[in-house]
Amino acid sequence: MLRAELQHLKSVERPAVIQAIAEARAQGDLSENAEYDAAKEKQGFIEGRIADLEGKLSNAQIIDPTMLDAEGRIVFGATVELEDANSGESVTYQIVGDDEADIKKGKISVSSPIARALIGKYAGDSVDVQAPGGVRQYEVLDVLYK
C-alpha cells in the first residue's frame, strides 16, 4: 500500500507537476502567475510525501502474525473476535499499524482506544473501552494469529 503510493508519486505525480511548472514558466512573469504558484505548492506537497513514505519504508519492519508466539495474548498483528456486552454483536478486528488501519476491512490502528485496551488481554477477558459515545464493554471471544 505505501510502496504503491510511493511509486505513483514518483512515476505519475512528480513528472506531472514538473510539466505544470514548465508550462507556467513559459507564460512569462512568475510574480503574478497563479498556475506557477499552485504547481510549486503541489510540488512541495509531493516531495514532502515522498520523503515521508521513504522514511517510513526504510524503518518498516514486517511482522508475520502466523509467526507470533504470544501464547494467546493480544499483541500487535493479532486478530481478535469480540462481543459487545450490551448489544451481543460480534466483531472481528486485526490490530495493525497506523498506516494500514482500515475499519471497513476490519483493521484497527494499534494506537486506537480499542486496540490500546485490548493489548495484553486473553480470550475470556472483559475489556472496557472509552469510546466517543461513552464506555463500551467487550468480551474477548478469541485471539488468532493469522
N, C-alpha and C positions, 0 to 999 in steps of 0.2 A: 504494500500500500504506500509506504513512504518512498520506497525506491521508484515506484511508478510515477508518483508526483514529481520527484526529483528529475526523472528522465523527461517528463513532459515539460517541465520548466526549462530545462537546458536545451531540448531539441525543438520546441514549438514556441513557447512564450518568449524566451530570450531573443531568438532571431527576429520574431515579430516586432518586439519593442525596439530593437536596433534599427529595423527598417522604418518604423514610425518616426524615430528620431531623425534619421537621414532625410525622410520626406519633409519633416517640419523644418529642418535646417535649410532645405532647398527653397523654402518660401521666403527667405530673406531675414529681416530684422527679428532677432530672437527675444528682444526685450519685451515685446508685446505679443508674443506668439503663444496662444493658449494651448495649441496642439503640442508644441515643443515642451511646455511646462508639464502637461499631463503625461506625455511619454516619458519624460525624465522621472517623474514621480512614480510611474508604474515600474520603470526600470529599477528604481531604488527598492521598491517592494519585492520585486522578483529576485534581485540579488540578495536581499536580506533573507528571504525564504529559502533560497538555495543554500546559503551559509548555515541557516538553522537546521535544515534537513541533513546536510553533510555532517554537521556536528553530532546530531542525534544518531545517525547511522554509524559514525565512526566509534561511538561509545556504546552502541547497542550490544546486548547480549541475548542470544536466542535461548529461550527456555522451552524444552520439550516436556509438556505436562506428563506424558507417559513415562518419563524417566524420573519423576519426582518420587521421593521416598519420605513422605510426611506422616506415615502411619495413621492415616485417617483424619489428620488435622487439615483445616482450611488454610491454604497458603496461596501465594501468587501463582496463577496458572490453573488452579483447581476449578472444577465445575461443581456448582453447588445447587442442590434441589431444596427449595424452601417451601414452607406452607405458611401463609398469612394466618395468624392466630384468630383474627376477627372474622375474615371472610371465608377461610378454608381454601382459598385459591392457591394453587401450586404454581411456582415459577422456577425457572432454571437459569442460572447465570454463570458465566465464566469470568473469573477475575483476571483482568488484563491491564496493560499499561495505558496511560492517558491517551496516547495517540491511536490506540487500537479500539478504544471504547466505542460501542455502537449498541445502544439499548434495544434497537429493533432486531439485532442479531443475537441478543442475549449476552452481550459482552459489556461488563461494567468496569469502570476505572478502579484501580487499586486505591485511589485517593478519594473515592466516593464515600459518603457516610455509611452506606450499607456494607461495602467491602471492608471498611475500617472496623465495623462492628463484628464482621464475620471472621476476620483473620484470627487464627489460633483456636477456633471452636471446632467441635466434633459433631458427627451425626447424633441427633437426640438432644442437643443443646437448644435452649431458647435464647433468642437474641432480641434486644430492644434497639431499634434504630430511630434516631432523631431525624425525621423527615420534615419537609416544609409544612406539611399538614398536621404535624404533631408526632408523637412517639408511636411507632408501629412495632408490633411484636411478631417475630417469625420463629418457626421451629425448623431446625436443620434436619431435613429428611435423609439426605445422602450427600456424600462428598466423593467426587470422581476425579481421576487424573487421566483425562483422555485428550 
